[in-house]
């Protein structure tokens, strides 16, 4: 199963489960505890409504970015995206709640006369004037959370909310620096606006491979993206290596699109290194998770060495030794290489995919 599909199914199960619990609680609360039939029907009706809304809205959030409308929305301002989604999801809420889907399904589990009396009680205790605003409020916070996740990244948002790095800690991490070749002459030829569209499209195409291989986008620096993994996560199936080659494949598949729009095909240089870093939360009015340590500088130097050594993808021995499954790729030992700013040379490998 595709990793993205697996993550989607897990997230949908969580959303549906939370919707069921929330809806059942609201439905059951509409009745006195001694009215067991009413409690049962109210719970079923609330659960059905909220599971349906959570599934439809959650599914749209996962599938919309892959559709033409979703790709168009990606280029729209934050408030415009928020407003359009609010209108679309409000229509879903009105259709589900106003269409009485939940009570209709719940009525199948009780006798018709009891169902009618219970539905009347449910309408009296939980009228549309209560259910619809509640559903709208939940949708508002869901959309806000989704947009915040898009702005700062899911892992960064989670870590800041949980205060995981409120106190700095030492971590073992992989860092993958991916640089777009020839962006400066491209900007001179196309102009800064078109060059920005070019870079943005490259980074968009790189996003799915990063998610598929459990990486985190740390930052975009000019024409470079920095991706990181904790060693325990990146070790599995040599995920940093697999991620880089998946990005290459995604860009190769889109070569004609780039050629038609920009008259240029994206090419990459990259470097992978691993080691200890200090991870901590910094900032005042704007919080961020940052990494400090020699690993960052060395990875940058290693990426610069791709020009001197004429190899598009260099991996340090420190990174190679920490990965399982690296045998699936062809590695060429380039020996110890001097790195500016380092006293000791760094053993380096050029890594390539194995061609059939």
ChimeraX attribute file (.defattr): number of C-alpha atoms within 10 A of each C-alpha:
attribute: neighborCount
match mode: 1-to-1
recipient: residues
	/A:1	5
	/A:2	8
	/A:3	13
	/A:4	16
	/A:5	12
	/A:6	12
	/A:7	13
	/A:8	16
	/A:9	14
	/A:10	12
	/A:11	15
	/A:12	20
	/A:13	15
	/A:14	14
	/A:15	19
	/A:16	22
	/A:17	17
	/A:18	16
	/A:19	22
	/A:20	23
	/A:21	16
	/A:22	16
	/A:23	25
	/A:24	24
	/A:25	17
	/A:26	19
	/A:27	26
	/A:28	24
	/A:29	17
	/A:30	18
	/A:31	22
	/A:32	10
	/A:33	11
	/A:34	8
	/A:35	11
	/A:36	12
	/A:37	18
	/A:38	25
	/A:39	23
	/A:40	18
	/A:41	29
	/A:42	30
	/A:43	26
	/A:44	24
	/A:45	29
	/A:46	27
	/A:47	28
	/A:48	24
	/A:49	26
	/A:50	26
	/A:51	25
	/A:52	21
	/A:53	25
	/A:54	27
	/A:55	19
	/A:56	16
	/A:57	23
	/A:58	18
	/A:59	16
	/A:60	16
	/A:61	15
	/A:62	16
	/A:63	12
	/A:64	14
	/A:65	14
	/A:66	11
	/A:67	10
	/A:68	10
	/A:69	10
	/A:70	17
	/A:71	13
	/A:72	11
	/A:73	18
	/A:74	13
	/A:75	11
	/A:76	12
	/A:77	9
	/A:78	12
	/A:79	10
	/A:80	11
	/A:81	17
	/A:82	17
	/A:83	12
	/A:84	12
	/A:85	19
	/A:86	16
	/A:87	11
	/A:88	12
	/A:89	21
	/A:90	19
	/A:91	11
	/A:92	17
	/A:93	25
	/A:94	17
	/A:95	13
	/A:96	18
	/A:97	21
	/A:98	13
	/A:99	12
	/A:100	15
	/A:101	16
	/A:102	25
	/A:103	26
	/A:104	16
	/A:105	14
	/A:106	21
	/A:107	20
	/A:108	11
	/A:109	13
	/A:110	15
	/A:111	10
	/A:112	11
	/A:113	10
	/A:114	14
	/A:115	20
	/A:116	14
	/A:117	12
	/A:118	24
	/A:119	22
	/A:120	13
	/A:121	16
	/A:122	22
	/A:123	16
	/A:124	11
	/A:125	14
	/A:126	19
	/A:127	12
	/A:128	15
	/A:129	9
	/A:130	11
	/A:131	21
	/A:132	18
	/A:133	12
	/A:134	12
	/A:135	20
	/A:136	16
	/A:137	12
	/A:138	13
	/A:139	20
	/A:140	17
	/A:141	11
	/A:142	15
	/A:143	20
	/A:144	13
	/A:145	14
	/A:146	15
	/A:147	16
	/A:148	13
	/A:149	15
	/A:150	11
	/A:151	12
	/A:152	17
	/A:153	16
	/A:154	15
	/A:155	15
	/A:156	22
	/A:157	19
	/A:158	13
	/A:159	16
	/A:160	17
	/A:161	11
	/A:162	10
	/A:163	12
	/A:164	16
	/A:165	19
	/A:166	15
	/A:167	10
	/A:168	16
	/A:169	13
	/A:170	13
	/A:171	14
	/A:172	15
	/A:173	25
	/A:174	30
	/A:175	28
	/A:176	30
	/A:177	24
	/A:178	24
	/A:179	22
	/A:180	18
	/A:181	17
	/A:182	14
	/A:183	19
	/A:184	13
	/A:185	11
	/A:186	17
	/A:187	15
	/A:188	10
	/A:189	12
	/A:190	14
	/A:191	12
	/A:192	13
	/A:193	9
	/A:194	15
	/A:195	20
	/A:196	16
	/A:197	14
	/A:198	23
	/A:199	16
	/A:200	14
	/A:201	16
	/A:202	20
	/A:203	18
	/A:204	13
	/A:205	18
	/A:206	22
	/A:207	16
	/A:208	17
	/A:209	22
	/A:210	21
	/A:211	15
	/A:212	18
	/A:213	23
	/A:214	19
	/A:215	24
	/A:216	19
	/A:217	22
	/A:218	20
	/A:219	15
	/A:220	14
	/A:221	10
	/A:222	11
	/A:223	19
	/A:224	19
	/A:225	18
	/A:226	20
	/A:227	21
	/A:228	23
	/A:229	22
	/A:230	17
	/A:231	20
	/A:232	12
	/A:233	18
	/A:234	25
	/A:235	21
	/A:236	15
	/A:237	16
	/A:238	21
	/A:239	23
	/A:240	29
	/A:241	26
	/A:242	21
	/A:243	23
	/A:244	24
	/A:245	17
	/A:246	19
	/A:247	21
	/A:248	18
	/A:249	15
	/A:250	16
	/A:251	22
	/A:252	15
	/A:253	12
	/A:254	16
	/A:255	16
	/A:256	14
	/A:257	14
	/A:258	18
	/A:259	12
	/A:260	10
	/A:261	12
	/A:262	17
	/A:263	12
	/A:264	15
	/A:265	18
	/A:266	20
	/A:267	16
	/A:268	16
	/A:269	21
	/A:270	26
	/A:271	31
	/A:272	30
	/A:273	28
	/A:274	27
	/A:275	19
	/A:276	17
	/A:277	20
	/A:278	16
	/A:279	21
	/A:280	20
	/A:281	20
	/A:282	16
	/A:283	9
	/A:284	7
	/A:285	5
	/A:286	6
	/A:287	13
	/A:288	15
	/A:289	20
	/A:290	17
	/A:291	19
	/A:292	13
	/A:293	13
	/A:294	16
	/A:295	20
	/A:296	21
	/A:297	15
	/A:298	23
	/A:299	25
	/A:300	21
	/A:301	17
	/A:302	26
	/A:303	25
	/A:304	18
	/A:305	23
	/A:306	17
	/A:307	11
	/A:308	8
	/A:309	12
	/A:310	11
	/A:311	17
	/A:312	20
	/A:313	23
	/A:314	28
	/A:315	25
	/A:316	23
	/A:317	18
	/A:318	16
	/A:319	24
	/A:320	21
	/A:321	11
	/A:322	19
	/A:323	21
	/A:324	14
	/A:325	14
	/A:326	20
	/A:327	11
	/A:328	14
	/A:329	15
	/A:330	14
	/A:331	18
	/A:332	13
	/A:333	14
	/A:334	14
	/A:335	12
	/A:336	14
	/A:337	16
	/A:338	16
	/A:339	17
	/A:340	14
	/A:341	10
	/A:342	12
	/A:343	8
	/A:344	11
	/A:345	12
	/A:346	18
	/A:347	15
	/A:348	26
	/A:349	24
	/A:350	19
	/A:351	21
	/A:352	17
	/A:353	12
	/A:354	10
	/A:355	6
	/A:356	3
